[in-house]
């Protein structure tokens, strides 16, 4: 059956819309991982305490006051712009299985404007799940003297200057990660078994962090 020009135009337009938005999947079809309900919870909102006891691996990390902070007035900000990666590790742990969430605000960056959760950090090796305000992807990496991409999903680019939420759950070799409440990554990897939790940026990214919450099962690194 022959199509009219109007019908051909409508069909082409519909195909373009589907192709455009297929880059931004809504959620991974997977059962949500859960750590036990009775595990301890550790929270950092940087109001009453600074980062004494934290381990700075690389970067210029400091607690600062910020208008519009998710909790109170203070946040943790990373301002170094010349390192390959910037990492700071929180005191608790090491953890085997964890449920970690944090809020990040990508303030600025030309090469990179990102925020991420480091987990199973041990002796400089770790996993990191990160979002980038300059890219429309959400990714999981491992790091052992070099970074290796493990999983990636297309997302709507997180806006610069706004607060976003990243959540990570790792149980055994199974890992899931959410950005702004949507599950995008579901992956398995067994190279790192246990370690501490931290925060991450890359290159010239100036990023603020708040409301780091860790629920974890402790174990030897």
PEWO-V289164 format. One record per residue. N is the residue number from 1. RES is the residue in one small letter. SS is DSSP state (hx for helix, st for strand, lp for the rest). NEAR is the number of other ideal C-beta (glycine too) atoms within 12 Angstrom. Layout:
((N,RES,SS,NEAR) (N,RES,SS,NEAR))
This chain:
((1,x,lp,4) (2,x,lp,6) (3,x,lp,11) (4,x,lp,10) (5,x,hx,10) (6,x,hx,10) (7,x,hx,13) (8,x,hx,13) (9,x,hx,13) (10,x,hx,14) (11,x,hx,15) (12,x,hx,15) (13,x,hx,14) (14,x,hx,14) (15,x,hx,14) (16,x,hx,13) (17,x,hx,14) (18,x,hx,13) (19,x,hx,13) (20,x,hx,14) (21,x,hx,16) (22,x,lp,12) (23,x,lp,18) (24,x,lp,22) (25,x,lp,22) (26,x,lp,19) (27,x,lp,21) (28,x,lp,23) (29,x,lp,11) (30,x,lp,18) (31,x,lp,12) (32,x,lp,19) (33,x,lp,29) (34,x,lp,18) (35,x,lp,27) (36,x,lp,17) (37,x,lp,10) (38,x,lp,9) (39,x,lp,24) (40,x,lp,19) (41,x,st,19) (42,x,st,26) (43,x,st,22) (44,x,st,38) (45,x,lp,24) (46,x,lp,35) (47,x,lp,20) (48,x,lp,13) (49,x,lp,19) (50,x,lp,20) (51,x,lp,28) (52,x,lp,15) (53,x,lp,16) (54,x,lp,30) (55,x,st,27) (56,x,st,22) (57,x,st,30) (58,x,st,26) (59,x,lp,35) (60,x,lp,23) (61,x,st,34) (62,x,st,24) (63,x,st,28) (64,x,st,25) (65,x,st,17) (66,x,lp,27) (67,x,lp,14) (68,x,lp,18) (69,x,lp,25) (70,x,lp,29) (71,x,lp,24) (72,x,lp,19) (73,x,lp,17) (74,x,st,27) (75,x,st,38) (76,x,st,42) (77,x,st,34) (78,x,st,44) (79,x,lp,23) (80,x,lp,27) (81,x,lp,24) (82,x,lp,16) (83,x,lp,24) (84,x,lp,22) (85,x,st,32) (86,x,st,38) (87,x,st,38) (88,x,st,42) (89,x,st,39) (90,x,lp,40) (91,x,lp,22) (92,x,lp,30) (93,x,lp,34) (94,x,lp,29) (95,x,st,41) (96,x,st,27) (97,x,st,33) (98,x,st,50) (99,x,st,33) (100,x,st,49) (101,x,st,35) (102,x,st,45) (103,x,st,38) (104,x,st,45) (105,x,st,39) (106,x,st,37) (107,x,st,30) (108,x,st,24) (109,x,lp,28) (110,x,lp,14) (111,x,lp,20) (112,x,lp,33) (113,x,lp,35) (114,x,st,43) (115,x,st,48) (116,x,st,47) (117,x,st,49) (118,x,st,50) (119,x,st,52) (120,x,st,43) (121,x,st,39) (122,x,st,29) (123,x,lp,18) (124,x,lp,22) (125,x,st,28) (126,x,st,44) (127,x,st,46) (128,x,st,47) (129,x,st,50) (130,x,st,51) (131,x,st,51) (132,x,st,36) (133,x,lp,36) (134,x,lp,25) (135,x,lp,26) (136,x,lp,23) (137,x,st,28) (138,x,st,45) (139,x,st,33) (140,x,st,41) (141,x,st,36) (142,x,st,29) (143,x,st,35) (144,x,lp,21) (145,x,lp,12) (146,x,lp,12) (147,x,st,23) (148,x,st,20) (149,x,st,21) (150,x,st,28) (151,x,st,28) (152,x,st,24) (153,x,st,32) (154,x,st,24) (155,x,lp,34) (156,x,lp,23) (157,x,lp,23) (158,x,lp,34) (159,x,lp,20) (160,x,lp,27) (161,x,lp,20) (162,x,lp,22) (163,x,st,30) (164,x,st,38) (165,x,st,29) (166,x,st,47) (167,x,st,37) (168,x,st,49) (169,x,st,36) (170,x,st,45) (171,x,st,29) (172,x,lp,21) (173,x,lp,19) (174,x,st,25) (175,x,st,39) (176,x,st,39) (177,x,st,46) (178,x,st,34) (179,x,st,43) (180,x,lp,26) (181,x,lp,16) (182,x,st,26) (183,x,st,29) (184,x,st,37) (185,x,st,41) (186,x,st,29) (187,x,st,30) (188,x,st,19) (189,x,lp,25) (190,x,lp,17) (191,x,lp,20) (192,x,lp,33) (193,x,lp,26) (194,x,lp,29) (195,x,st,38) (196,x,st,39) (197,x,st,45) (198,x,st,49) (199,x,st,52) (200,x,st,48) (201,x,st,47) (202,x,st,39) (203,x,lp,27) (204,x,lp,27) (205,x,lp,43) (206,x,st,36) (207,x,st,50) (208,x,st,41) (209,x,st,51) (210,x,st,36) (211,x,st,31) (212,x,st,44) (213,x,st,30) (214,x,st,38) (215,x,st,31) (216,x,st,33) (217,x,st,27) (218,x,st,23) (219,x,lp,19) (220,x,lp,12) (221,x,lp,20))
